[in-house]
Amino acid sequence: MSHVKSFSARYADEGTIYEQLTKIFPMVTGITVIYQRGRFICTTPRELTDDEIRAIKAAIKANHYADEGL
């Protein structure tokens, strides 16, 4: 059974989100990240924990601020 979670982010953050999800689910195929109306809709094999959600949000924020320096 798949679970869905969405994250508000910029289009450029897709790689960051996917990277974090593959760290959480390293041997799993079928993880999807789709950009829709300013949000990334992620399908995962199980519900993400609060700590995992915080880690993904922190990675998005760090990536966002790193890109601002360009």
C-alpha positions as CSV (number, residue, x, y, z in Angstrom):
1,M,0.0,0.0,0.0
2,S,1.4,3.4,-1.0
3,H,1.2,6.6,1.0
4,V,1.1,10.1,-0.3
5,K,2.7,13.2,1.2
6,S,3.1,16.7,-0.3
7,F,5.7,19.3,0.2
8,S,5.6,22.9,-0.8
9,A,8.7,23.7,-2.8
10,R,10.1,25.1,-6.0
11,Y,10.4,23.1,-9.1
12,A,14.2,23.0,-8.6
13,D,13.8,21.1,-5.3
14,E,12.6,17.9,-6.9
15,G,16.1,16.3,-6.9
16,T,16.5,17.2,-3.2
17,I,13.2,15.6,-2.2
18,Y,13.9,12.5,-4.3
19,E,17.4,12.2,-2.8
20,Q,16.0,12.3,0.7
21,L,13.3,9.7,-0.1
22,T,15.9,7.4,-1.5
23,K,18.0,7.7,1.7
24,I,14.9,6.7,3.7
25,F,13.9,3.9,1.2
26,P,17.3,2.8,-0.3
27,M,16.2,-0.5,-1.8
28,V,12.7,0.5,-2.9
29,T,11.6,1.2,-6.4
30,G,8.3,3.0,-7.2
31,I,8.9,6.2,-5.2
32,T,7.4,9.0,-7.2
33,V,7.8,12.8,-6.9
34,I,5.4,14.8,-9.1
35,Y,5.2,18.6,-9.2
36,Q,1.6,19.9,-9.2
37,R,0.4,23.4,-8.5
38,G,3.4,24.5,-6.4
39,R,3.6,21.3,-4.4
40,F,5.5,18.1,-4.8
41,I,3.2,15.1,-4.4
42,C,5.3,12.1,-3.2
43,T,4.2,8.5,-3.2
44,T,6.1,6.3,-0.7
45,P,5.7,2.6,0.4
46,R,4.8,3.7,4.0
47,E,3.8,6.8,5.8
48,L,6.7,9.1,6.6
49,T,7.5,9.7,10.3
50,D,7.6,13.2,11.7
51,D,11.4,13.0,11.9
52,E,11.6,12.0,8.2
53,I,9.3,14.8,7.2
54,R,11.4,17.3,9.2
55,A,14.6,16.0,7.5
56,I,13.1,16.5,4.1
57,K,11.8,20.0,4.9
58,A,15.2,20.9,6.3
59,A,16.9,19.7,3.1
60,I,14.5,21.7,0.9
61,K,15.2,24.8,3.0
62,A,19.0,24.3,2.9
63,N,18.9,23.8,-0.9
64,H,16.7,26.9,-1.3
65,Y,19.1,29.1,0.6
66,A,22.1,27.6,-1.1
67,D,20.6,28.4,-4.5
68,E,20.0,32.0,-3.5
69,G,23.7,32.6,-3.4
70,L,24.2,31.9,-7.1
